[in-house]
Amino acid sequence: METLQAIRTRRSIRKFTSRPVPQELITKIVEAAMYAPSARDTQPWHFIIVNRREILDEIPKVPPYAEMVYQAPLCILVCGDNQLERKGKYLTINCAAATQNLLLAAHDLGLGAVWLGVYPRRERMEGLSKLLQLPENILPISLIALGYPDEKVSPPERFKQERLHFNKW
Ligand SMILES: Cc1cc2nc3c(=O)[nH]c(=O)nc-3n(C[C@H](O)[C@H](O)[C@H](O)COP(=O)(O)O)c2cc1C
């Protein structure tokens, strides 16, 4: 898919078929995430791929608004490593850039995905850290539910001329 087309047509998908996502596609998606920009090129991310049903079924008990995970064949938790980015100031922003790459790659490959907010909600971060046994230095930032889409969501018009400011406010 052409880049601008992928950006314009990506939507959050919350209904999935039960078809498993092949490992080859998972690798491509995570690889795309790893090509995101990061401050001082620290690339301070890790990705936890969750595809075991019994673990997936525990996830919606932690963050709210995550019921679609009961149906999703796959989740990817994007985590920031505060040993790889010691000052930590851009850790979450770097991981957000990786998350957006991940969503666009999933869309390009014909998958559907939705970003589920984790950081900065302390109870979600603690719950997922415990469930997925994260070490102390690893912060869970965003959770993506993925799978083959079982719904079609059309792209809205989002361009707003009034949000543009040339040279000064
Ligand atoms: C930081 C963040 C947190 C989000 N958390 C949730 C969530 O908990 N549950 C959910 O269903 N969607 C969540 N979303 C998806 C948004 O609802 C969605 O991106 C927004 O409505 C725009 O729709 P679109 O993704 O189809 O363009 C989140 C998105 C972001 C960026």
The ligand as a Gaussian input file, in Angstrom:
#p B3LYP/6-31G(d) Opt

LIG

0 1
 C       -3.196000       6.786000      23.669000
 C       -4.405000       6.079000      23.095000
 C       -5.183000       5.307000      23.926000
 C       -6.293000       4.621000      23.417000
 N       -7.002000       3.788000      24.246000
 C       -8.031000       3.070000      23.747000
 C       -8.723000       2.138000      24.570000
 O       -8.413000       1.963000      25.748000
 N       -9.732000       1.421000      24.013000
 C      -10.112000       1.588000      22.707000
 O      -11.044000       0.899000      22.267000
 N       -9.462000       2.471000      21.893000
 C       -8.436000       3.199000      22.371000
 N       -7.740000       4.056000      21.559000
 C       -8.128000       4.215000      20.145000
 C       -8.850000       5.545000      19.911000
 O      -10.137000       5.478000      20.483000
 C       -8.918000       5.823000      18.397000
 O       -7.611000       5.912000      17.882000
 C       -9.675000       7.123000      18.103000
 O      -11.030000       6.982000      18.436000
 C       -9.572000       7.512000      16.631000
 O      -10.058000       6.476000      15.799000
 P       -9.154000       5.764000      14.689000
 O       -8.033000       5.053000      15.390000
 O      -10.096000       4.802000      14.004000
 O       -8.613000       6.785000      13.756000
 C       -6.639000       4.754000      22.042000
 C       -5.829000       5.532000      21.211000
 C       -4.707000       6.175000      21.718000
 C       -3.821000       6.976000      20.786000

